[in-house]
Amino acid sequence: MTEPQQPDRDAPPDLHRDTLAVRAALPRSPYGENSEALYLTSGYVQPSAEAAARRFAGDEEGFTYGRYGNPTVASFEQRLATLEGAPACISTASGMSAILMMCLGLLKAGDHVLCSRSMFGSTIKLIGTDLAKFGVESSFVSQTDLADWRAAVRPNTRLLFAETPTNPLTEVCDIRALAELAHNAGALLAVDNCFATPALQRPMDFGADIVMHSGTKYLDGQGRVMAGALCASEELVEKSFVPVLKSGGMTLAPFNAWVVLKGLETLDIRMQAQSARAMALARWLEAHPSVARVHYPGLPSHPQHALAMAQQQGSGGAVLSFEVKATDPGQARTRAFHVLDSLRVLSLSTNLGDTKTLCAHPASTSHGRLTEAQRAAAGVSQGLIRVAVGLEHLGDIQADLLRGLESL
C-alpha cells in the first residue's frame, strides 16, 4: 500500500522492467538478506505511544497490525505496481476478494457498473447477483462491441469492468476505447489482466484506471497459493481501497505474498515460453478434424487478432480453448468429457497459470453457477475445453490430447 521504490537506495533510476522484476522491494533489513525476507508476525512493537498514535492515525509511515500491512506483503505490492507501471498497489487474499474490495470501495446503492458478459463466471455472479442485494445496478454487454458498451452507459454509471483476454473464450476488448468511453461518462475503467499479466500487457498504458489480478494464476506461476491485487493511483488505493481492507480484512497472508513475490521474478520468461507452446498447440488443434473451433488470440482466425497483437506485445498468451465437433449440446458435453477423461499426463483442473498444463470444462465448472442462458450469452458451450498451457514438451501435450480426440 505504498508507492513503488527502487530496489536499492543508490540504484540507477532507469532500470529495465526485467531487472525490477527481481529487484523492486522494500529495503533490506540490517541482516542484509539477498532473498526478500518472509515476515511472519501479526503485530509490531511501536517505538513510543505517541508514534503508535500517529501510525494508527495514518500521520506517520510504519506497520501497526498484520491486517493492515506487512513488509513482505508491501514488497509484493511494490514489485507488481512497478511491473504494471502503476503508482500504487494493494493486495488481497484472492482475485475475487480484490474485485469485492474494488466494488465496495467505489460503489454504493444506486450506482451502476457496466461489465462484459464474457467475464469469469464468479465475477458475473458477484456483481450481477450478490451486489444487487445491496442496491448496486449492473449491465452486461458484448465484450467486443463498443456500440453495445456505449448504449448501456447510464448517468449513474460509476465503473466499467472488463477482462482481456476473457476466460475462457479469449475475447479481446479495446482498452483505449473503453477508457475513453468511461472517462467521458465520468466513470473509471478497471481491467482484469489475469491472462496476459504485465509481462504481455499493461492496461494502464492504454488508459485503464485500475488493473485487477488474481495472483493465484501466472503471478505465482506454480499453483501454490492464492492471492489478489489492485493496481491504481495512490489516491484510489489510499482513499478507496485501504479503508475496505482495514475493516473487511481480506488481507493477503505474508507467506502467500512471499511466494508470489518470488514468482514475479520468473514471470516474463514463463509467459514467453508458455505462450510459444500455446501458439503451436492452437495451430495443431485448428487443423484437427475432431475440433470445430479454436479460440486463441494468436491465431489469424481469431476475430480480435490484430487488436490482441497490438495490446499484448505480439503474443497470444498461454491460454486457449477449443470446441469438439458435435451434433447437439448433449453429445458435445459427452465428447468433451471423453477427451478430458482420456488425459494421462495433463491435469484436469480449473486453475490456470501453472507450469503444468491444466485442462477444464468451463460449462460445468468455472461457469457452472450461471444459468444456461447466461452461459449461452457468454458463448460457453458444452463442447468447450479450456487449456492453460504449461511447460511440458509440446509433443507430450499433443499426444495426451490426441488420445481422447482420436477415440471420439
CORZITA-V302195 format. One record per backbone hydrogen bond with DSSP energy under -0.5 kcal/mol. NH is the residue of the N-H (numbers start at 1). CO is the residue of the C=O. If there is no record, write none. Layout:
BEGIN
nh:NH co:CO
nh:NH co:CO
END
This chain:
BEGIN
nh:4 co:87
nh:11 co:8
nh:15 co:12
nh:19 co:16
nh:20 co:16
nh:21 co:17
nh:22 co:19
nh:23 co:19
nh:24 co:20
nh:32 co:29
nh:39 co:37
nh:40 co:38
nh:41 co:39
nh:44 co:64
nh:52 co:48
nh:53 co:49
nh:54 co:50
nh:55 co:51
nh:56 co:52
nh:57 co:53
nh:58 co:54
nh:58 co:55
nh:59 co:54
nh:60 co:54
nh:66 co:42
nh:68 co:65
nh:69 co:65
nh:74 co:70
nh:75 co:71
nh:76 co:72
nh:77 co:73
nh:78 co:74
nh:79 co:75
nh:80 co:76
nh:81 co:77
nh:82 co:78
nh:83 co:79
nh:84 co:80
nh:85 co:81
nh:85 co:82
nh:86 co:81
nh:88 co:232
nh:90 co:230
nh:92 co:228
nh:93 co:250
nh:98 co:94
nh:99 co:95
nh:100 co:96
nh:101 co:97
nh:102 co:98
nh:103 co:99
nh:104 co:100
nh:105 co:101
nh:106 co:102
nh:107 co:103
nh:110 co:135
nh:111 co:108
nh:112 co:156
nh:113 co:137
nh:114 co:159
nh:115 co:113
nh:115 co:139
nh:116 co:161
nh:117 co:141
nh:119 co:116
nh:123 co:120
nh:124 co:120
nh:125 co:121
nh:126 co:122
nh:127 co:123
nh:128 co:124
nh:129 co:125
nh:130 co:125
nh:131 co:126
nh:133 co:129
nh:133 co:130
nh:134 co:131
nh:135 co:132
nh:136 co:131
nh:137 co:111
nh:137 co:135
nh:139 co:113
nh:141 co:115
nh:146 co:144
nh:149 co:145
nh:150 co:146
nh:151 co:147
nh:152 co:148
nh:152 co:149
nh:153 co:149
nh:153 co:150
nh:157 co:154
nh:158 co:112
nh:159 co:112
nh:160 co:188
nh:161 co:114
nh:162 co:190
nh:164 co:192
nh:165 co:171
nh:166 co:171
nh:168 co:166
nh:170 co:166
nh:175 co:173
nh:178 co:174
nh:179 co:175
nh:180 co:176
nh:181 co:177
nh:182 co:178
nh:183 co:179
nh:184 co:180
nh:185 co:181
nh:185 co:182
nh:186 co:183
nh:187 co:182
nh:188 co:158
nh:190 co:160
nh:190 co:188
nh:191 co:210
nh:192 co:162
nh:193 co:191
nh:193 co:212
nh:197 co:193
nh:200 co:196
nh:200 co:197
nh:201 co:197
nh:205 co:202
nh:206 co:203
nh:207 co:204
nh:208 co:203
nh:209 co:189
nh:210 co:189
nh:211 co:231
nh:212 co:191
nh:213 co:229
nh:215 co:213
nh:215 co:227
nh:216 co:227
nh:217 co:214
nh:220 co:215
nh:221 co:217
nh:228 co:92
nh:229 co:213
nh:230 co:90
nh:231 co:211
nh:232 co:88
nh:237 co:233
nh:238 co:234
nh:239 co:235
nh:240 co:235
nh:240 co:236
nh:241 co:236
nh:241 co:237
nh:242 co:237
nh:245 co:241
nh:246 co:242
nh:247 co:243
nh:248 co:244
nh:249 co:245
nh:251 co:249
nh:257 co:253
nh:258 co:254
nh:259 co:255
nh:260 co:256
nh:261 co:257
nh:262 co:258
nh:263 co:259
nh:264 co:260
nh:265 co:262
nh:266 co:263
nh:267 co:264
nh:270 co:266
nh:271 co:267
nh:272 co:268
nh:273 co:269
nh:274 co:270
nh:275 co:271
nh:276 co:272
nh:277 co:273
nh:278 co:274
nh:279 co:275
nh:280 co:276
nh:281 co:277
nh:282 co:278
nh:283 co:279
nh:284 co:280
nh:285 co:281
nh:286 co:282
nh:287 co:283
nh:287 co:284
nh:288 co:285
nh:291 co:288
nh:292 co:290
nh:292 co:323
nh:293 co:323
nh:295 co:321
nh:296 co:294
nh:299 co:296
nh:302 co:299
nh:305 co:302
nh:308 co:304
nh:309 co:305
nh:310 co:306
nh:311 co:307
nh:312 co:308
nh:314 co:309
nh:315 co:312
nh:320 co:387
nh:321 co:295
nh:322 co:385
nh:323 co:293
nh:324 co:383
nh:325 co:290
nh:332 co:328
nh:333 co:329
nh:334 co:330
nh:335 co:331
nh:336 co:332
nh:337 co:333
nh:338 co:334
nh:339 co:335
nh:340 co:336
nh:341 co:337
nh:342 co:338
nh:343 co:340
nh:347 co:357
nh:349 co:347
nh:349 co:359
nh:358 co:388
nh:359 co:347
nh:360 co:386
nh:362 co:360
nh:364 co:361
nh:365 co:361
nh:365 co:362
nh:367 co:362
nh:368 co:365
nh:370 co:367
nh:375 co:371
nh:376 co:372
nh:377 co:373
nh:378 co:374
nh:379 co:375
nh:379 co:376
nh:380 co:375
nh:381 co:379
nh:384 co:381
nh:385 co:322
nh:386 co:360
nh:387 co:320
nh:388 co:358
nh:389 co:318
nh:389 co:387
nh:391 co:355
nh:396 co:393
nh:397 co:393
nh:398 co:394
nh:399 co:395
nh:400 co:396
nh:401 co:397
nh:402 co:398
nh:403 co:399
nh:404 co:400
nh:404 co:401
nh:405 co:401
nh:406 co:402
nh:408 co:405
END
